[in-house]
Amino acid sequence: MAKKAKKSSESLVIMTELVLPNDTNTLNNLMGGKLMHWMDIAAGVSAQKHSNRIVVTASADNISFQRPIQLGDVVTLRAKVVRSFSSSMEVYIEVFAENIPSGTKFRSHSAFFTFVAVDQGGKPIDVPELIPETDEEKELFDGALRRRQLRLVLAKRMKPEEATELKSIFVDQNIAKAE
């Protein structure tokens, strides 16, 4: 039976949080662990919307803390599935911080999370295919296979020589053919 395909936009989740004193460190900045917790929740809900299944976090890629989010800021997390594989889904998440009294807003973080859909017994289960619609969705969709192969190589679940999408980035195809 063919899997039902779904649009990326159907998995969109927008979550808003207010940074309260209990969420901050001694410098009154949002704690990194709290932000990662919020990112995991938003991305997980997005994956659930796409798969209509229970999902578990498989990985989170490179969450860099470049600009602090301060006490009293409003944090908006925007997540959506950008590609699905057999049982896994890659979710792209962006984080924005806003200081409403001053009128300042900035993008503070972005990351890719991977989730696996599971059945009631915890076994991986097939998920719907994903249909990208916008140019941004198509670009994220196209890059997802390379990101997936990189994750698998780094986790030692794929041999580097099997990562054909990565080879296309690092190996000049004309040189490879000449050898």
C-alpha positions in Angstrom: 0.0 0.0 0.0 1.4 3.4 -1.0 2.2 5.9 1.8 0.1 9.0 1.8 2.1 12.1 0.9 1.8 15.3 3.0 2.9 18.9 2.5 5.6 20.4 4.6 3.2 23.2 5.6 0.9 20.7 7.2 3.5 20.0 9.9 4.1 23.7 10.8 4.2 24.4 14.5 4.6 27.8 16.0 5.2 27.9 19.8 5.7 31.0 21.9 7.3 31.1 25.4 8.0 34.0 27.8 11.4 33.9 29.4 10.8 33.9 33.2 13.2 34.1 36.1 13.2 30.3 36.6 14.3 29.9 32.9 17.5 32.0 33.3 21.0 31.7 34.5 22.8 34.1 36.8 23.3 36.6 34.0 19.5 36.7 33.4 19.9 34.9 30.0 17.8 32.0 28.9 19.5 28.7 29.9 20.7 26.7 26.9 19.1 23.5 28.2 15.7 25.2 28.6 15.9 26.5 25.0 16.9 23.0 23.7 13.9 21.6 25.7 11.5 24.0 24.0 13.1 23.3 20.6 12.7 19.5 21.1 9.0 20.0 22.0 8.2 22.2 19.0 10.1 19.9 16.6 8.5 16.8 18.1 5.0 18.1 17.7 5.8 19.0 14.1 7.0 15.4 13.5 3.9 14.0 15.2 1.7 16.2 12.9 3.4 14.8 9.8 3.4 11.2 10.9 0.3 11.0 13.1 2.4 8.7 15.3 4.4 8.7 18.5 7.8 10.0 17.7 11.2 9.9 19.5 14.1 12.2 19.1 17.0 10.6 17.2 19.3 13.6 16.8 19.7 17.4 17.1 22.3 19.1 14.9 24.6 21.9 15.9 22.7 24.1 18.2 25.0 27.1 18.5 24.5 29.8 21.1 25.4 33.0 19.2 23.3 35.7 20.9 21.7 35.5 24.4 18.0 35.7 24.9 17.2 37.7 28.0 14.8 37.6 30.9 11.4 39.0 29.8 12.0 38.3 26.1 9.3 36.4 24.1 10.7 33.4 22.3 9.0 32.1 19.1 9.9 28.7 17.8 8.9 27.8 14.3 9.3 24.1 13.2 8.2 22.0 10.2 9.2 18.7 8.7 11.4 19.3 5.7 12.0 15.7 4.6 10.8 12.2 5.5 12.5 9.0 4.9 11.2 5.5 5.7 10.5 6.0 9.4 12.5 9.2 10.2 11.8 12.8 9.6 14.0 15.8 9.5 12.5 18.9 11.2 13.9 22.4 10.7 13.4 24.7 13.6 14.1 28.5 13.8 14.1 30.4 17.1 13.3 34.1 17.3 13.6 36.4 20.4 11.7 39.6 20.8 11.9 42.3 23.5 8.4 43.8 23.1 9.0 47.0 25.2 12.0 48.0 23.1 10.6 46.7 19.8 13.6 44.6 19.0 13.4 41.1 17.4 16.1 38.8 16.1 16.6 35.3 14.9 18.7 33.6 17.6 19.0 30.0 16.6 18.2 27.4 14.0 18.8 23.6 13.9 17.8 20.3 12.4 16.2 17.7 14.6 15.6 14.1 13.5 12.7 12.1 14.8 11.7 8.5 14.3 8.0 7.4 14.3 7.3 4.4 16.4 4.4 2.0 17.0 3.1 1.2 20.5 5.9 -1.3 21.0 8.6 1.2 20.2 9.4 -0.2 16.8 10.0 2.2 13.9 7.1 2.6 11.6 6.7 4.1 8.1 5.8 7.8 7.7 4.2 9.7 4.9 6.3 11.1 2.1 6.8 14.8 2.1 5.9 17.2 -0.6 7.9 20.5 -0.6 6.1 23.4 -2.1 8.0 26.7 -1.7 11.6 27.4 -2.9 12.8 27.3 0.7 11.1 24.0 1.4 12.6 22.6 -1.9 16.1 23.7 -0.9 15.8 22.2 2.6 14.4 19.0 1.1 17.2 18.7 -1.4 19.9 19.2 1.3 18.3 16.7 3.8 19.8 13.6 2.2 23.3 15.1 2.5 22.7 16.0 6.2 21.3 12.6 6.9 24.3 10.8 5.4 26.6 13.1 7.4 24.7 12.2 10.6 24.9 8.5 9.8 28.7 8.6 9.0 29.4 10.5 12.2 27.4 8.0 14.2 29.3 5.2 12.5 26.1 3.8 11.1 27.2 4.4 7.5 30.6 3.9 5.9 32.0 7.2 4.4 32.5 5.5 1.0 28.7 4.7 1.0 27.8 8.4 1.5 27.2 9.1 -2.2 25.6 12.5 -1.6 28.6 13.7 0.4 31.0 12.5 -2.2 29.2 14.8 -4.7 30.2 17.7 -2.6 33.8 16.8 -1.8 35.0 14.9 -4.9 35.3 16.5 -8.3 33.3 14.2 -10.5 35.7 14.7 -13.5 38.7 13.5 -11.4 36.7 10.6 -10.1 35.9 9.5 -13.6 39.5 9.8 -14.8 40.7 7.5 -12.0 
